[in-house]
Amino acid sequence: MSLEYSFSVEGFEALFKRMDDLREEVGKQKTDRIWRNVMLYAMEPVLQDAKTFAPHKSGQLAEHIYMKAHRPTMFDRASKFYQGESYLVRVTSSPIRNDSYLH
């Protein structure tokens, strides 16, 4: 049995307009910081769910799941899913991160 969900979100055009107005008012650097922080905040539940539902055989996988916000790369822009976002937030896993202690 497969479940299908549908939802719609409204108000993005008004939000983007307001953020453009804010950029003119306070500057691009502050506005970019706001966008980055909002994206990280919005993706926090995804990060927590990924850690919670990761297999816990040794526990290493959940310890190496992390979230990163960054500007789109050339690879991102070449994707058919890219729509001109200012920041992308990825939740991923890597055993070779700098702060990883179990490789």
Summary of the structure (lengths in Angstrom):
residues: 103
radius of gyration: 17.3
end to end distance: 39.2
largest distance: 51.7
contacts: 193
relative contact order: 0.13
helix: 49%
strand: 12%
